[in-house]
């Protein structure tokens, strides 16, 4: 393959604002379209298909305003193969410094049946409409819709017709995502070899993802000689979507050894644009989506975490910063190992000794078994809870079971270590927390007053840890306790007991001091 940089330049044609917005429910407002277009323009997208001007007045205005504001990109408007559509598209894009008209017609037998045009009539329609577009604009793109299911001889004939009529870009759509990579490449090679004038135009590929092969099909077409890829951010598009811009760009960058292609895309802006498109379209990016998914650079397996901590290249083929991602790549969960926990705690500012890490790791594993993901705030709460809970504490909760619901009173069954004795009791109360506190007080009678009881969720979700703070007062002294757990009642009980342990410790110190003074 020729490695000349200019010959190997691949143009990125983004159709997020046209094909992407055609996804049911993905409609964007006028302001949102202008915002996304500006981000695409800034990122270095070569051509922005801004919309389908004939579709509605709103679509026309969006394409027109995007054309007016564009600084670098070619601005393209879509039109069916009729003069009215093409004129409307031109009225919208003519304000751009670099306008393009993209016109199309379905050429497969299925689509020809719909238009009721015979082979010759369709050729005449293509010649007339492409020529009309070329008289308005010197940059015309033409597409034979459903090209991959069009008879090869006829496809060559209509492509030749479009080239002779003035099209400078020929786009070959896999409209229903039916083709496979080998077929995609063979189709481009066949057109380049058989169509007169094929060497004077840019061949483009537009692949849908119905069978999950859109990116592979697009790259195969490029390897065969296509030099434009039609794609969308996050692969947004009708049905299963389109080739994803971020996937083809990063594939060419990572595998430049076997795909020596270049693009103008500033990849560091990919993540920001991906997240914004997800927000305005309402289509969330799946967690395991290539390149931009939440999990694309995260590792939970202990083996993987240990590897990336030693050398990130052991389990990553891209750098997160290359797409503008600054987040860390360690996800804490039940598969995480001690090395990852130590690294994460160090990152959060906590340096633990081996014995401390051992204790925290046991509690971390217990938490991770109950939560899908352990966040940074969970770990901080866990450390605080560990620091306030000791094996030598006078009071230690052994077992707690509560019964609650609409039929009261609520009940708490508590087993607690009080000094050297293990004691159990049942208590009732106005709610599960009140019943639990009553049970604690029955096993460890005291006269301290409850000054504060506060609960807040450490992280989001129904499995979030609850951090409970308790403040007691007695004889002018304040004793605080805190605990975190995915079970709010358990966290409440532990926080209450932690505060009582501080009260007990203070009273014992006072008693020891008095005894020493008496003995003296």
FENQUIZI-V879318 format. One line per field, one symbol per residue. ss: DSSP state (h for helix, s for strand, l for the rest). psi: psi as a letter, one per 40 degrees, with the letter a starting at -180 (. if undefined). A space follows every 10 residues. Layout:
ss->???
psi->???
This chain:
ss->llllllllsl sssslllllh hhlllllllh hhhhhhhhhh hhhlllssss slllllhhhh hhhhhhhhhl lllsssssss llhhhhhhhh hhhlllllss ssssssllhh hhhhhlllhh hhhhhhhhhh hhhhhhllls ssssslhhhl lhhhhhhhhh hhhhhlllss ssssllllll hhhhhhhhhh hhhhlllhhh lsssssssll lllhhhhhhh hhhhlllsss sshhhlllll lslshhhhhh hhhhllllll lsllllhhhh hhhhhhhhhh hlllllllll llllllllsl lhhhhhhhhh lhhhlllllh hhhlllllls lslllllhhh hhhhhhhlll lllhhhhhhh hhhhhhhhll lllslhhhhh hhhhhhhhll llllssssss ssslllllls ssssssssll sssssssssl lhhhhhhhhh hhhlllllss ssssssslll lllllsssss ssssllssss sssssllhhh hhhhhhhhhh hhhhhhhhhh hhhhhhhhhl
psi->hhehdddehh hhhhfdecdd eehheehiid dddddddddd ddeehdhhhe agdedidddd ddddddddeh ddihhiiihi gidddddddd ddeeeidgii hhiiiheidd ddddefhidd dddddddddd ddddddhegh hihgifdeei hddddddddd ddddeehehh hghgdefdii dddddddddd ddddhhedee ihhihhhifd eeeddddddd dddeeifhhh iiheeiiibe aihhdddddd ddddfedegg iiiehgdeed dddddddddd dehihidfhh deidedfihd hddddddddd hdedeheihd edeeheiieh hhaeeiaddd dddddddeeh hiiddddddd ddddddddde idhhiddddd dddddddehi eeidhhhdhh hihiadhiii ihhhhihhbe hhiiihiiig iddddddddd dddghieihh dhhhhihdii ieeihhhhhh hiihfeihhi iiiiiehddd dddddddddd dddddddddd ddddddddd.
